[in-house]
Amino acid sequence: MVDIHRTHYSNQLSDNLVGQQVRVAGWVEDIRDIGKLAFVVLRDVTGACQLVVTGESLPVAVQTPRQSAVVVSGTVQKSKARDFPYEVKVTEFSILAKAANQLPIDPTGRVESASDKRLDARALDLRNPRVAAIFRLRSAGLEVIRDTLRKENFSEVNTPKIIGSASEGGANLFGFDYFKRKAYLAQSPQLYKEQLTLGFDRVFEIGPYFRAENSHTVRHLTEFISVDVEAAFTDYTDIIDLVEKLVGNVIGEFRDKRKADVELAGLESDLSFTKIDRLTYEQCLDELSKEGEKLEFGDDLSDAALRRLGEIHRGFYFIMDWPLKLKPFYIHEKEDDPRLSKSFDLQYGYLELVSGGRRLHDSDRLKSRLVKQGLNPASFSDHLKAFDWGMPPHSGMGLGFDRLMMVLTGAQNIRDVVLYPRDTERLTP
Ligand code: AMO
């Protein structure tokens, strides 16, 4: 029986191992058959190494379809090859799983494949080192966010994704039959995370949310990952500080500790980080007006307006103090100017990455806002009752993690940083 365990990954071959037996495992990327011997490039998750195959193993090795899974024993020696400092002189070559001769894409990336074809074969696409680097960065980004929030005394929670009524209001809910009733997929954990500040003070959730948006853009998916945060006894500026810290820490990690993956990803990402500008909505109107883009107080900032602002403010910037009427029912007004709200968005150029704010914590005011926004307080009764249990003043935010990854890897399309994207057309794989 073949031993399927490796002793070393390809990036662990070193001077110390020269002359020693090792077992390496991975996928055959390339075979160069030069008669009495063959050079095989074996790729594993850490990189690639060269195998030198002669003798009994030679006929098996040269017949192996590329991308087959193999495990190989042999002796480590120094290599004269340009790309490999060491190689393994093979004594035993075992094919564990043969790949098909015709693969849907070339995972080495030498032959470019169309984006749709790559998404159709995503698991195979991940053998492309450039693609793997993007998803390793994604995993590292999540780790940094979790670490940062834990250090700030946030507890990670999980709230339901199957819900009985809309959490945010609005029409972009996916509904489905649920044992003779109607249920919906959660658009956001908004109401749950607010309620949880009652007992847990500071909570965060990283999870998938669903929006039935018929958008065909490079920044919208129907299922996306959000980092949601909610904290008792905080105001919205505390959350703005927290967002700045989260983004700064992820950038710091990428720049200082993940350089190899950033370079491998080969994308033009912006990892320069300074303090993030904090503009108000009204300042934005002034700036836009100087650029000839006339907007009235209360107008939403259109895509075109945001693109214009993005040209003035390259990189990250906050837009604070939006008109109250543009924000959801749970957002608190500014005490000194009730036309305005204690709200903010984090932008990167035209792209909105985060929105958040201070919430109403008084049940009567919340009910009257629901009515003002055309929503029925009775459909929020389960939520509203928690406001009679000593609801603390609280603030929070939702960060579109896929969009943050787009910015930090320099990807032009959200689908490049999501393993199995879901949009209006794509439901598989
Ligand atoms: P909002 O609806 O602005 O706020 O969503 C928060 C962030 O989630 C990201 N996002 C999306 N990403 C990809 N595809 C989509 N279709 C999509 N929709 C949203 C964006 C956005 O900034 N409850 C509030 C947050 C809060 O106040 O705590 C909310 O859901 O980056």
Boltz pocket constraint, residues with backbone or C-beta under 6 A from the ligand:
constraints:
  - pocket:
      binder: B
      contacts: [[A, 168], [A, 187], [A, 188], [A, 190], [A, 211], [A, 213], [A, 219], [A, 220], [A, 221], [A, 222], [A, 223], [A, 224], [A, 225], [A, 226], [A, 228], [A, 229], [A, 346], [A, 352], [A, 353], [A, 354], [A, 355], [A, 356], [A, 357], [A, 396], [A, 397], [A, 398], [A, 399], [A, 400], [A, 401], [A, 402], [A, 403]]
      max_distance: 6.0
